[in-house]
Amino acid sequence: MPKYLLLKHYRGGPEPHHAFPPMDQWAPEDVEAHIAFQRHVIETLEERGEYAGAEALTPMRTWVRYGGPDAAPVTTDGPLPETSDLVAGWFMIDVESYERAVELAAYVSSEPGPGGEPMYEWIDVREIMSAAPSED
């Protein structure tokens, strides 16, 4: 079965369906409902044998690159253009098909936001490579 990574983003991707404020500006009950929905998704995936992992990430990040054979790693926190597409979290799923991955991504996209409204969040669906790409 193919594995897929469903990536959630703080910002970036196609134009949002609804503009929502950052989660740190939501009412506490809205944050609780959002987190409860995420837990429900995990429980559902576990029951179906499709769960392979999930994590939420903080917006804090450090960019790292190799500094050379005799140098320490080079680090920075930006500003870089890539920061506009910062990953907020992910689900790793192990499903029968791409169609099932899209179905699950759409469900994750329905998560509640402020006032309990569905977020209609864009979810980045990426298949995990099972072999090296061919050189066709």
A tleap script that builds the chain and sets N, CA, C and O, in Angstrom:
source leaprc.protein.ff14SB
mol = sequence {
  NMET PRO LYS TYR LEU LEU LEU LYS HIE TYR
  ARG GLY GLY PRO GLU PRO HIE HIE ALA PHE
  PRO PRO MET ASP GLN TRP ALA PRO GLU ASP
  VAL GLU ALA HIE ILE ALA PHE GLN ARG HIE
  VAL ILE GLU THR LEU GLU GLU ARG GLY GLU
  TYR ALA GLY ALA GLU ALA LEU THR PRO MET
  ARG THR TRP VAL ARG TYR GLY GLY PRO ASP
  ALA ALA PRO VAL THR THR ASP GLY PRO LEU
  PRO GLU THR SER ASP LEU VAL ALA GLY TRP
  PHE MET ILE ASP VAL GLU SER TYR GLU ARG
  ALA VAL GLU LEU ALA ALA TYR VAL SER SER
  GLU PRO GLY PRO GLY GLY GLU PRO MET TYR
  GLU TRP ILE ASP VAL ARG GLU ILE MET SER
  ALA ALA PRO SER GLU CASP
}
set mol.1.N position { 0.843 -1.183 0.000 }
set mol.1.CA position { 0.000 0.000 0.000 }
set mol.1.C position { 0.883 1.240 0.000 }
set mol.1.O position { 1.887 1.288 0.711 }
set mol.2.N position { 0.520 2.231 -0.785 }
set mol.2.CA position { 1.327 3.457 -0.789 }
set mol.2.C position { 1.112 4.269 0.479 }
set mol.2.O position { 0.035 4.255 1.076 }
set mol.3.N position { 2.148 4.964 0.869 }
set mol.3.CA position { 2.059 5.889 1.996 }
set mol.3.C position { 2.039 7.300 1.435 }
set mol.3.O position { 2.673 7.599 0.423 }
set mol.4.N position { 1.289 8.165 2.126 }
set mol.4.CA position { 1.183 9.565 1.727 }
set mol.4.C position { 1.396 10.442 2.943 }
set mol.4.O position { 1.053 10.072 4.066 }
set mol.5.N position { 1.963 11.604 2.703 }
set mol.5.CA position { 2.125 12.621 3.721 }
set mol.5.C position { 1.102 13.707 3.420 }
set mol.5.O position { 1.099 14.273 2.327 }
set mol.6.N position { 0.233 14.000 4.383 }
set mol.6.CA position { -0.732 15.081 4.250 }
set mol.6.C position { -0.175 16.253 5.044 }
set mol.6.O position { -0.173 16.232 6.275 }
set mol.7.N position { 0.298 17.274 4.338 }
set mol.7.CA position { 0.948 18.412 4.976 }
set mol.7.C position { -0.024 19.552 5.197 }
set mol.7.O position { -0.758 19.947 4.291 }
set mol.8.N position { -0.022 20.074 6.410 }
set mol.8.CA position { -0.811 21.246 6.762 }
set mol.8.C position { 0.161 22.418 6.834 }
set mol.8.O position { 1.280 22.266 7.322 }
set mol.9.N position { -0.253 23.570 6.358 }
set mol.9.CA position { 0.627 24.733 6.307 }
set mol.9.C position { 0.067 25.892 7.128 }
set mol.9.O position { -1.146 26.085 7.199 }
set mol.10.N position { 0.954 26.650 7.739 }
set mol.10.CA position { 0.532 27.875 8.417 }
set mol.10.C position { 0.037 28.887 7.394 }
set mol.10.O position { -0.936 29.599 7.640 }
set mol.11.N position { 0.687 28.951 6.278 }
set mol.11.CA position { 0.318 29.859 5.191 }
set mol.11.C position { 0.997 29.326 3.936 }
set mol.11.O position { 1.829 28.422 4.005 }
set mol.12.N position { 0.649 29.874 2.828 }
set mol.12.CA position { 1.197 29.365 1.580 }
set mol.12.C position { 0.165 28.507 0.880 }
set mol.12.O position { -0.930 28.303 1.405 }
set mol.13.N position { 0.490 28.008 -0.280 }
set mol.13.CA position { -0.444 27.209 -1.049 }
set mol.13.C position { -1.397 28.098 -1.824 }
set mol.13.O position { -1.216 29.314 -1.885 }
set mol.14.N position { -2.414 27.485 -2.414 }
set mol.14.CA position { -3.391 28.273 -3.173 }
set mol.14.C position { -4.126 29.271 -2.275 }
set mol.14.O position { -4.068 29.177 -1.049 }
set mol.15.N position { -4.800 30.204 -2.887 }
set mol.15.CA position { -5.567 31.212 -2.152 }
set mol.15.C position { -6.526 30.516 -1.181 }
set mol.15.O position { -7.233 29.589 -1.577 }
set mol.16.N position { -6.560 30.952 0.089 }
set mol.16.CA position { -7.452 30.293 1.051 }
set mol.16.C position { -8.918 30.511 0.707 }
set mol.16.O position { -9.294 31.554 0.173 }
set mol.17.N position { -9.738 29.517 1.018 }
set mol.17.CA position { -11.183 29.604 0.815 }
set mol.17.C position { -11.783 30.612 1.797 }
set mol.17.O position { -12.647 31.410 1.433 }
set mol.18.N position { -11.312 30.563 3.050 }
set mol.18.CA position { -11.679 31.511 4.097 }
set mol.18.C position { -10.400 32.024 4.728 }
set mol.18.O position { -9.446 31.267 4.913 }
set mol.19.N position { -10.376 33.279 5.051 }
set mol.19.CA position { -9.227 33.820 5.789 }
set mol.19.C position { -9.523 33.696 7.282 }
set mol.19.O position { -10.486 34.282 7.778 }
set mol.20.N position { -8.692 32.931 7.999 }
set mol.20.CA position { -8.840 32.782 9.430 }
set mol.20.C position { -7.627 33.398 10.111 }
set mol.20.O position { -6.528 33.375 9.558 }
set mol.21.N position { -7.817 33.949 11.306 }
set mol.21.CA position { -6.664 34.470 12.043 }
set mol.21.C position { -5.788 33.316 12.521 }
set mol.21.O position { -6.238 32.171 12.558 }
set mol.22.N position { -4.532 33.611 12.888 }
set mol.22.CA position { -3.670 32.562 13.443 }
set mol.22.C position { -4.320 31.933 14.680 }
set mol.22.O position { -5.081 32.588 15.392 }
set mol.23.N position { -4.013 30.658 14.924 }
set mol.23.CA position { -4.643 29.921 16.011 }
set mol.23.C position { -4.428 30.566 17.376 }
set mol.23.O position { -5.273 30.420 18.259 }
set mol.24.N position { -3.310 31.279 17.568 }
set mol.24.CA position { -3.091 31.904 18.876 }
set mol.24.C position { -4.057 33.072 19.124 }
set mol.24.O position { -4.059 33.650 20.211 }
set mol.25.N position { -4.873 33.418 18.128 }
set mol.25.CA position { -5.883 34.465 18.283 }
set mol.25.C position { -7.298 33.886 18.373 }
set mol.25.O position { -8.266 34.642 18.453 }
set mol.26.N position { -7.430 32.559 18.359 }
set mol.26.CA position { -8.740 31.911 18.447 }
set mol.26.C position { -9.207 31.860 19.900 }
set mol.26.O position { -8.402 31.936 20.828 }
set mol.27.N position { -10.514 31.731 20.078 }
set mol.27.CA position { -11.077 31.491 21.402 }
set mol.27.C position { -10.627 30.108 21.881 }
set mol.27.O position { -10.476 29.196 21.069 }
set mol.28.N position { -10.412 29.944 23.178 }
set mol.28.CA position { -9.946 28.650 23.694 }
set mol.28.C position { -10.839 27.479 23.286 }
set mol.28.O position { -10.328 26.399 22.990 }
set mol.29.N position { -12.140 27.665 23.263 }
set mol.29.CA position { -13.031 26.563 22.892 }
set mol.29.C position { -12.869 26.184 21.424 }
set mol.29.O position { -13.075 25.025 21.065 }
set mol.30.N position { -12.502 27.142 20.566 }
set mol.30.CA position { -12.261 26.834 19.158 }
set mol.30.C position { -10.973 26.034 18.983 }
set mol.30.O position { -10.915 25.120 18.161 }
set mol.31.N position { -9.949 26.373 19.748 }
set mol.31.CA position { -8.698 25.610 19.714 }
set mol.31.C position { -8.965 24.187 20.194 }
set mol.31.O position { -8.491 23.226 19.588 }
set mol.32.N position { -9.727 24.050 21.285 }
set mol.32.CA position { -10.041 22.719 21.818 }
set mol.32.C position { -10.805 21.882 20.793 }
set mol.32.O position { -10.519 20.697 20.629 }
set mol.33.N position { -11.775 22.486 20.103 }
set mol.33.CA position { -12.552 21.750 19.092 }
set mol.33.C position { -11.655 21.322 17.930 }
set mol.33.O position { -11.804 20.223 17.396 }
set mol.34.N position { -10.736 22.185 17.547 }
set mol.34.CA position { -9.808 21.883 16.453 }
set mol.34.C position { -8.918 20.692 16.820 }
set mol.34.O position { -8.746 19.766 16.028 }
set mol.35.N position { -8.361 20.732 18.025 }
set mol.35.CA position { -7.484 19.642 18.491 }
set mol.35.C position { -8.286 18.349 18.649 }
set mol.35.O position { -7.784 17.271 18.332 }
set mol.36.N position { -9.521 18.442 19.134 }
set mol.36.CA position { -10.368 17.251 19.274 }
set mol.36.C position { -10.627 16.627 17.906 }
set mol.36.O position { -10.654 15.403 17.780 }
set mol.37.N position { -10.815 17.453 16.889 }
set mol.37.CA position { -11.020 16.936 15.537 }
set mol.37.C position { -9.774 16.195 15.068 }
set mol.37.O position { -9.882 15.115 14.487 }
set mol.38.N position { -8.594 16.757 15.309 }
set mol.38.CA position { -7.349 16.102 14.909 }
set mol.38.C position { -7.225 14.744 15.590 }
set mol.38.O position { -6.817 13.768 14.960 }
set mol.39.N position { -7.573 14.678 16.867 }
set mol.39.CA position { -7.526 13.391 17.589 }
set mol.39.C position { -8.519 12.395 16.984 }
set mol.39.O position { -8.225 11.205 16.865 }
set mol.40.N position { -9.692 12.896 16.604 }
set mol.40.CA position { -10.699 12.041 15.966 }
set mol.40.C position { -10.165 11.465 14.650 }
set mol.40.O position { -10.375 10.289 14.355 }
set mol.41.N position { -9.479 12.292 13.865 }
set mol.41.CA position { -8.892 11.823 12.604 }
set mol.41.C position { -7.912 10.684 12.897 }
set mol.41.O position { -7.944 9.648 12.233 }
set mol.42.N position { -7.050 10.877 13.882 }
set mol.42.CA position { -6.066 9.842 14.238 }
set mol.42.C position { -6.767 8.555 14.670 }
set mol.42.O position { -6.396 7.471 14.221 }
set mol.43.N position { -7.777 8.664 15.537 }
set mol.43.CA position { -8.506 7.476 15.991 }
set mol.43.C position { -9.152 6.739 14.824 }
set mol.43.O position { -9.104 5.510 14.758 }
set mol.44.N position { -9.757 7.489 13.905 }
set mol.44.CA position { -10.403 6.888 12.738 }
set mol.44.C position { -9.378 6.169 11.865 }
set mol.44.O position { -9.619 5.048 11.417 }
set mol.45.N position { -8.240 6.812 11.625 }
set mol.45.CA position { -7.184 6.187 10.825 }
set mol.45.C position { -6.657 4.928 11.502 }
set mol.45.O position { -6.406 3.923 10.837 }
set mol.46.N position { -6.487 4.980 12.820 }
set mol.46.CA position { -6.018 3.800 13.557 }
set mol.46.C position { -7.004 2.645 13.423 }
set mol.46.O position { -6.599 1.506 13.188 }
set mol.47.N position { -8.301 2.934 13.572 }
set mol.47.CA position { -9.326 1.892 13.457 }
set mol.47.C position { -9.309 1.231 12.087 }
set mol.47.O position { -9.576 0.034 11.977 }
set mol.48.N position { -9.002 1.986 11.049 }
set mol.48.CA position { -8.998 1.466 9.681 }
set mol.48.C position { -7.646 0.885 9.267 }
set mol.48.O position { -7.506 0.359 8.163 }
set mol.49.N position { -6.653 0.980 10.152 }
set mol.49.CA position { -5.320 0.486 9.823 }
set mol.49.C position { -4.588 1.378 8.834 }
set mol.49.O position { -3.683 0.914 8.140 }
set mol.50.N position { -4.962 2.654 8.758 }
set mol.50.CA position { -4.355 3.584 7.799 }
set mol.50.C position { -3.411 4.593 8.458 }
set mol.50.O position { -2.799 5.405 7.763 }
set mol.51.N position { -3.286 4.551 9.759 }
set mol.51.CA position { -2.474 5.525 10.485 }
set mol.51.C position { -1.014 5.118 10.494 }
set mol.51.O position { -0.674 3.989 10.848 }
set mol.52.N position { -0.155 6.044 10.104 }
set mol.52.CA position { 1.282 5.789 10.170 }
set mol.52.C position { 2.002 6.848 11.003 }
set mol.52.O position { 3.180 6.672 11.314 }
set mol.53.N position { 1.333 7.940 11.373 }
set mol.53.CA position { 1.931 8.969 12.210 }
set mol.53.C position { 1.274 10.320 11.995 }
set mol.53.O position { 0.613 10.550 10.982 }
set mol.54.N position { 1.463 11.210 12.956 }
set mol.54.CA position { 0.953 12.577 12.849 }
set mol.54.C position { 1.652 13.430 13.897 }
set mol.54.O position { 1.959 12.956 14.991 }
set mol.55.N position { 1.898 14.665 13.563 }
set mol.55.CA position { 2.500 15.608 14.507 }
set mol.55.C position { 2.066 17.016 14.144 }
set mol.55.O position { 1.875 17.335 12.971 }
set mol.56.N position { 1.912 17.848 15.148 }
set mol.56.CA position { 1.735 19.285 14.951 }
set mol.56.C position { 3.099 19.922 15.203 }
set mol.56.O position { 3.864 19.450 16.043 }
set mol.57.N position { 3.394 20.976 14.485 }
set mol.57.CA position { 4.684 21.648 14.612 }
set mol.57.C position { 4.489 23.097 15.037 }
set mol.57.O position { 3.494 23.728 14.679 }
set mol.58.N position { 5.435 23.615 15.795 }
set mol.58.CA position { 5.382 25.030 16.176 }
set mol.58.C position { 5.837 25.884 14.996 }
set mol.58.O position { 6.493 25.382 14.083 }
set mol.59.N position { 5.494 27.164 15.008 }
set mol.59.CA position { 5.945 28.022 13.901 }
set mol.59.C position { 7.437 28.380 13.979 }
set mol.59.O position { 7.983 28.916 13.015 }
set mol.60.N position { 8.101 28.099 15.092 }
set mol.60.CA position { 9.526 28.385 15.218 }
set mol.60.C position { 10.313 27.400 14.364 }
set mol.60.O position { 10.020 26.204 14.355 }
set mol.61.N position { 11.314 27.905 13.648 }
set mol.61.CA position { 12.109 27.028 12.792 }
set mol.61.C position { 13.531 27.540 12.677 }
set mol.61.O position { 13.814 28.713 12.920 }
set mol.62.N position { 14.411 26.637 12.304 }
set mol.62.CA position { 15.800 26.970 12.007 }
set mol.62.C position { 16.151 26.301 10.697 }
set mol.62.O position { 15.929 25.102 10.529 }
set mol.63.N position { 16.694 27.061 9.775 }
set mol.63.CA position { 17.172 26.523 8.502 }
set mol.63.C position { 18.625 26.126 8.702 }
set mol.63.O position { 19.409 26.895 9.258 }
set mol.64.N position { 18.988 24.936 8.254 }
set mol.64.CA position { 20.342 24.405 8.453 }
set mol.64.C position { 20.865 23.902 7.119 }
set mol.64.O position { 20.134 23.311 6.325 }
set mol.65.N position { 22.177 24.156 6.885 }
set mol.65.CA position { 22.825 23.560 5.721 }
set mol.65.C position { 24.234 23.147 6.110 }
set mol.65.O position { 24.799 23.645 7.083 }
set mol.66.N position { 24.776 22.249 5.351 }
set mol.66.CA position { 26.131 21.759 5.532 }
set mol.66.C position { 27.088 22.934 5.396 }
set mol.66.O position { 26.977 23.720 4.455 }
set mol.67.N position { 28.034 23.060 6.333 }
set mol.67.CA position { 28.974 24.172 6.307 }
set mol.67.C position { 30.292 23.853 5.631 }
set mol.67.O position { 31.103 24.753 5.409 }
set mol.68.N position { 30.523 22.600 5.299 }
set mol.68.CA position { 31.782 22.187 4.692 }
set mol.68.C position { 32.465 21.166 5.566 }
set mol.68.O position { 32.048 20.948 6.703 }
set mol.69.N position { 33.532 20.520 5.047 }
set mol.69.CA position { 34.160 19.426 5.794 }
set mol.69.C position { 34.783 19.853 7.115 }
set mol.69.O position { 34.871 19.045 8.040 }
set mol.70.N position { 35.217 21.106 7.225 }
set mol.70.CA position { 35.871 21.563 8.455 }
set mol.70.C position { 35.110 22.696 9.115 }
set mol.70.O position { 35.698 23.476 9.864 }
set mol.71.N position { 33.820 22.805 8.855 }
set mol.71.CA position { 33.033 23.915 9.396 }
set mol.71.C position { 31.787 23.396 10.096 }
set mol.71.O position { 31.291 22.305 9.812 }
set mol.72.N position { 31.306 24.202 11.008 }
set mol.72.CA position { 30.047 23.873 11.691 }
set mol.72.C position { 28.884 24.070 10.726 }
set mol.72.O position { 29.014 24.789 9.735 }
set mol.73.N position { 27.751 23.436 11.009 }
set mol.73.CA position { 26.582 23.690 10.171 }
set mol.73.C position { 26.229 25.174 10.169 }
set mol.73.O position { 26.400 25.863 11.175 }
set mol.74.N position { 25.744 25.653 9.049 }
set mol.74.CA position { 25.297 27.034 8.923 }
set mol.74.C position { 23.813 27.059 9.260 }
set mol.74.O position { 23.045 26.262 8.721 }
set mol.75.N position { 23.397 27.968 10.148 }
set mol.75.CA position { 21.991 28.056 10.529 }
set mol.75.C position { 21.490 29.481 10.381 }
set mol.75.O position { 22.261 30.435 10.478 }
set mol.76.N position { 20.198 29.617 10.146 }
set mol.76.CA position { 19.545 30.918 10.109 }
set mol.76.C position { 18.067 30.710 10.404 }
set mol.76.O position { 17.547 29.609 10.216 }
set mol.77.N position { 17.392 31.744 10.858 }
set mol.77.CA position { 15.943 31.646 11.045 }
set mol.77.C position { 15.206 32.481 10.002 }
set mol.77.O position { 13.997 32.683 10.120 }
set mol.78.N position { 15.911 32.968 8.988 }
set mol.78.CA position { 15.291 33.726 7.901 }
set mol.78.C position { 15.827 35.135 7.891 }
set mol.78.O position { 16.790 35.404 8.609 }
set mol.79.N position { 15.285 36.030 7.147 }
set mol.79.CA position { 14.090 35.815 6.331 }
set mol.79.C position { 14.430 35.124 5.007 }
set mol.79.O position { 15.394 35.474 4.327 }
set mol.80.N position { 13.630 34.164 4.680 }
set mol.80.CA position { 13.779 33.431 3.429 }
set mol.80.C position { 12.410 33.336 2.766 }
set mol.80.O position { 11.399 33.283 3.467 }
set mol.81.N position { 12.347 33.313 1.452 }
set mol.81.CA position { 11.049 33.208 0.790 }
set mol.81.C position { 10.276 31.966 1.206 }
set mol.81.O position { 9.045 31.989 1.236 }
set mol.82.N position { 10.972 30.890 1.526 }
set mol.82.CA position { 10.317 29.638 1.883 }
set mol.82.C position { 9.491 29.746 3.162 }
set mol.82.O position { 8.611 28.917 3.397 }
set mol.83.N position { 9.763 30.764 4.000 }
set mol.83.CA position { 9.018 30.874 5.248 }
set mol.83.C position { 7.542 31.153 5.010 }
set mol.83.O position { 6.733 30.973 5.920 }
set mol.84.N position { 7.174 31.588 3.816 }
set mol.84.CA position { 5.758 31.836 3.543 }
set mol.84.C position { 4.990 30.533 3.393 }
set mol.84.O position { 3.766 30.557 3.269 }
set mol.85.N position { 5.666 29.412 3.402 }
set mol.85.CA position { 5.010 28.111 3.231 }
set mol.85.C position { 5.395 27.178 4.374 }
set mol.85.O position { 5.675 26.002 4.145 }
set mol.86.N position { 5.412 27.684 5.583 }
set mol.86.CA position { 5.868 26.948 6.747 }
set mol.86.C position { 4.896 25.818 7.114 }
set mol.86.O position { 3.693 26.053 7.229 }
set mol.87.N position { 5.400 24.616 7.296 }
set mol.87.CA position { 4.572 23.454 7.616 }
set mol.87.C position { 4.102 23.533 9.064 }
set mol.87.O position { 4.903 23.743 9.975 }
set mol.88.N position { 2.792 23.363 9.270 }
set mol.88.CA position { 2.184 23.413 10.600 }
set mol.88.C position { 2.095 22.034 11.241 }
set mol.88.O position { 2.123 21.911 12.466 }
set mol.89.N position { 1.990 21.008 10.423 }
set mol.89.CA position { 1.877 19.652 10.936 }
set mol.89.C position { 1.613 18.692 9.802 }
set mol.89.O position { 1.538 19.093 8.640 }
set mol.90.N position { 1.471 17.424 10.138 }
set mol.90.CA position { 1.304 16.416 9.104 }
set mol.90.C position { 0.628 15.170 9.640 }
set mol.90.O position { 0.647 14.889 10.839 }
set mol.91.N position { 0.030 14.433 8.718 }
set mol.91.CA position { -0.453 13.088 8.940 }
set mol.91.C position { 0.296 12.195 7.962 }
set mol.91.O position { 0.447 12.546 6.791 }
set mol.92.N position { 0.758 11.066 8.422 }
set mol.92.CA position { 1.319 10.050 7.538 }
set mol.92.C position { 0.273 8.946 7.475 }
set mol.92.O position { -0.136 8.404 8.501 }
set mol.93.N position { -0.156 8.621 6.262 }
set mol.93.CA position { -1.195 7.612 6.092 }
set mol.93.C position { -0.692 6.491 5.195 }
set mol.93.O position { 0.165 6.702 4.337 }
set mol.94.N position { -1.227 5.314 5.401 }
set mol.94.CA position { -0.873 4.124 4.638 }
set mol.94.C position { -2.187 3.592 4.073 }
set mol.94.O position { -2.928 2.891 4.762 }
set mol.95.N position { -2.470 3.927 2.821 }
set mol.95.CA position { -3.789 3.682 2.242 }
set mol.95.C position { -3.699 2.852 0.969 }
set mol.95.O position { -2.610 2.620 0.443 }
set mol.96.N position { -4.838 2.411 0.485 }
set mol.96.CA position { -4.914 1.569 -0.705 }
set mol.96.C position { -4.627 2.316 -2.002 }
set mol.96.O position { -4.157 1.720 -2.972 }
set mol.97.N position { -4.911 3.639 -2.023 }
set mol.97.CA position { -4.833 4.342 -3.298 }
set mol.97.C position { -4.671 5.842 -3.113 }
set mol.97.O position { -4.882 6.392 -2.032 }
set mol.98.N position { -4.290 6.476 -4.204 }
set mol.98.CA position { -4.223 7.937 -4.247 }
set mol.98.C position { -5.605 8.536 -3.977 }
set mol.98.O position { -5.722 9.549 -3.287 }
set mol.99.N position { -6.645 7.912 -4.518 }
set mol.99.CA position { -7.998 8.412 -4.322 }
set mol.99.C position { -8.374 8.437 -2.842 }
set mol.99.O position { -9.022 9.377 -2.380 }
set mol.100.N position { -7.968 7.406 -2.098 }
set mol.100.CA position { -8.238 7.382 -0.657 }
set mol.100.C position { -7.453 8.479 0.046 }
set mol.100.O position { -7.969 9.098 0.977 }
set mol.101.N position { -6.216 8.735 -0.377 }
set mol.101.CA position { -5.417 9.814 0.211 }
set mol.101.C position { -6.111 11.163 0.000 }
set mol.101.O position { -6.159 11.988 0.912 }
set mol.102.N position { -6.641 11.380 -1.188 }
set mol.102.CA position { -7.351 12.637 -1.484 }
set mol.102.C position { -8.622 12.731 -0.637 }
set mol.102.O position { -8.948 13.803 -0.127 }
set mol.103.N position { -9.332 11.626 -0.486 }
set mol.103.CA position { -10.540 11.607 0.345 }
set mol.103.C position { -10.211 11.999 1.786 }
set mol.103.O position { -10.915 12.808 2.390 }
set mol.104.N position { -9.146 11.426 2.329 }
set mol.104.CA position { -8.740 11.755 3.694 }
set mol.104.C position { -8.267 13.198 3.813 }
set mol.104.O position { -8.562 13.866 4.804 }
set mol.105.N position { -7.533 13.686 2.811 }
set mol.105.CA position { -7.079 15.077 2.837 }
set mol.105.C position { -8.273 16.027 2.858 }
set mol.105.O position { -8.256 17.027 3.575 }
set mol.106.N position { -9.309 15.720 2.079 }
set mol.106.CA position { -10.511 16.555 2.067 }
set mol.106.C position { -11.185 16.543 3.436 }
set mol.106.O position { -11.682 17.572 3.895 }
set mol.107.N position { -11.204 15.389 4.085 }
set mol.107.CA position { -11.791 15.309 5.418 }
set mol.107.C position { -10.989 16.148 6.413 }
set mol.107.O position { -11.563 16.895 7.205 }
set mol.108.N position { -9.669 16.024 6.371 }
set mol.108.CA position { -8.815 16.834 7.254 }
set mol.108.C position { -9.067 18.319 6.994 }
set mol.108.O position { -9.064 19.115 7.933 }
set mol.109.N position { -9.281 18.696 5.754 }
set mol.109.CA position { -9.534 20.082 5.374 }
set mol.109.C position { -10.820 20.633 5.987 }
set mol.109.O position { -10.986 21.849 6.091 }
set mol.110.N position { -11.729 19.745 6.393 }
set mol.110.CA position { -12.999 20.193 6.970 }
set mol.110.C position { -12.891 20.524 8.454 }
set mol.110.O position { -13.891 20.864 9.086 }
set mol.111.N position { -11.686 20.430 9.017 }
set mol.111.CA position { -11.496 20.672 10.449 }
set mol.111.C position { -12.100 22.006 10.867 }
set mol.111.O position { -12.122 22.956 10.085 }
set mol.112.N position { -12.597 22.075 12.118 }
set mol.112.CA position { -13.219 23.315 12.567 }
set mol.112.C position { -12.197 24.398 12.863 }
set mol.112.O position { -11.113 24.141 13.386 }
set mol.113.N position { -12.579 25.612 12.512 }
set mol.113.CA position { -11.801 26.804 12.833 }
set mol.113.C position { -12.595 27.673 13.792 }
set mol.113.O position { -13.447 27.167 14.522 }
set mol.114.N position { -12.328 28.983 13.803 }
set mol.114.CA position { -13.071 29.880 14.687 }
set mol.114.C position { -14.581 29.774 14.471 }
set mol.114.O position { -15.061 29.730 13.339 }
set mol.115.N position { -15.307 29.735 15.573 }
set mol.115.CA position { -16.755 29.635 15.512 }
set mol.115.C position { -17.249 28.272 15.061 }
set mol.115.O position { -18.443 28.100 14.814 }
set mol.116.N position { -16.343 27.289 14.949 }
set mol.116.CA position { -16.730 25.951 14.525 }
set mol.116.C position { -16.897 25.785 13.029 }
set mol.116.O position { -17.250 24.704 12.557 }
set mol.117.N position { -16.643 26.861 12.270 }
set mol.117.CA position { -16.762 26.773 10.806 }
set mol.117.C position { -15.664 25.888 10.229 }
set mol.117.O position { -14.525 25.932 10.694 }
set mol.118.N position { -15.999 25.070 9.203 }
set mol.118.CA position { -14.940 24.306 8.536 }
set mol.118.C position { -13.878 25.250 7.977 }
set mol.118.O position { -14.201 26.321 7.462 }
set mol.119.N position { -12.631 24.855 8.081 }
set mol.119.CA position { -11.541 25.725 7.620 }
set mol.119.C position { -11.346 25.703 6.109 }
set mol.119.O position { -10.842 26.674 5.544 }
set mol.120.N position { -11.734 24.619 5.444 }
set mol.120.CA position { -11.482 24.482 4.008 }
set mol.120.C position { -9.991 24.697 3.717 }
set mol.120.O position { -9.624 25.294 2.704 }
set mol.121.N position { -9.148 24.205 4.614 }
set mol.121.CA position { -7.703 24.383 4.506 }
set mol.121.C position { -7.144 23.545 3.361 }
set mol.121.O position { -7.525 22.386 3.194 }
set mol.122.N position { -6.247 24.125 2.576 }
set mol.122.CA position { -5.556 23.352 1.541 }
set mol.122.C position { -4.617 22.368 2.219 }
set mol.122.O position { -3.854 22.745 3.108 }
set mol.123.N position { -4.668 21.113 1.805 }
set mol.123.CA position { -3.796 20.064 2.337 }
set mol.123.C position { -2.907 19.585 1.193 }
set mol.123.O position { -3.400 19.214 0.128 }
set mol.124.N position { -1.614 19.594 1.416 }
set mol.124.CA position { -0.627 19.163 0.425 }
set mol.124.C position { -0.488 17.640 0.525 }
set mol.124.O position { -0.038 17.132 1.552 }
set mol.125.N position { -0.867 16.911 -0.522 }
set mol.125.CA position { -0.818 15.450 -0.536 }
set mol.125.C position { 0.430 15.018 -1.290 }
set mol.125.O position { 0.578 15.317 -2.475 }
set mol.126.N position { 1.336 14.310 -0.600 }
set mol.126.CA position { 2.604 13.886 -1.194 }
set mol.126.C position { 2.805 12.400 -0.965 }
set mol.126.O position { 2.783 11.930 0.173 }
set mol.127.N position { 3.001 11.656 -2.056 }
set mol.127.CA position { 3.271 10.215 -1.932 }
set mol.127.C position { 4.704 10.008 -1.472 }
set mol.127.O position { 5.619 10.705 -1.911 }
set mol.128.N position { 4.885 9.047 -0.586 }
set mol.128.CA position { 6.219 8.688 -0.119 }
set mol.128.C position { 6.850 7.805 -1.189 }
set mol.128.O position { 6.251 6.823 -1.629 }
set mol.129.N position { 8.044 8.156 -1.597 }
set mol.129.CA position { 8.744 7.397 -2.637 }
set mol.129.C position { 9.070 5.997 -2.122 }
set mol.129.O position { 9.676 5.847 -1.061 }
set mol.130.N position { 8.669 4.982 -2.870 }
set mol.130.CA position { 8.946 3.617 -2.449 }
set mol.130.C position { 10.196 3.059 -3.105 }
set mol.130.O position { 10.720 2.033 -2.672 }
set mol.131.N position { 10.670 3.714 -4.129 }
set mol.131.CA position { 11.893 3.301 -4.826 }
set mol.131.C position { 12.516 4.535 -5.455 }
set mol.131.O position { 11.865 5.570 -5.597 }
set mol.132.N position { 13.771 4.417 -5.826 }
set mol.132.CA position { 14.436 5.533 -6.511 }
set mol.132.C position { 13.715 5.822 -7.822 }
set mol.132.O position { 13.259 4.896 -8.494 }
set mol.133.N position { 13.606 7.105 -8.196 }
set mol.133.CA position { 12.954 7.414 -9.467 }
set mol.133.C position { 13.687 6.775 -10.628 }
set mol.133.O position { 14.911 6.648 -10.606 }
set mol.134.N position { 12.942 6.375 -11.637 }
set mol.134.CA position { 13.571 5.777 -12.811 }
set mol.134.C position { 14.217 6.876 -13.643 }
set mol.134.O position { 13.868 8.049 -13.514 }
set mol.135.N position { 15.143 6.500 -14.481 }
set mol.135.CA position { 15.860 7.475 -15.303 }
set mol.135.C position { 15.328 7.472 -16.727 }
set mol.135.O position { 16.100 7.551 -17.683 }
set mol.136.N position { 14.006 7.381 -16.870 }
set mol.136.CA position { 13.376 7.371 -18.203 }
set mol.136.C position { 13.525 8.700 -18.892 }
set mol.136.O position { 13.055 8.868 -20.017 }
savepdb mol mol.pdb
quit
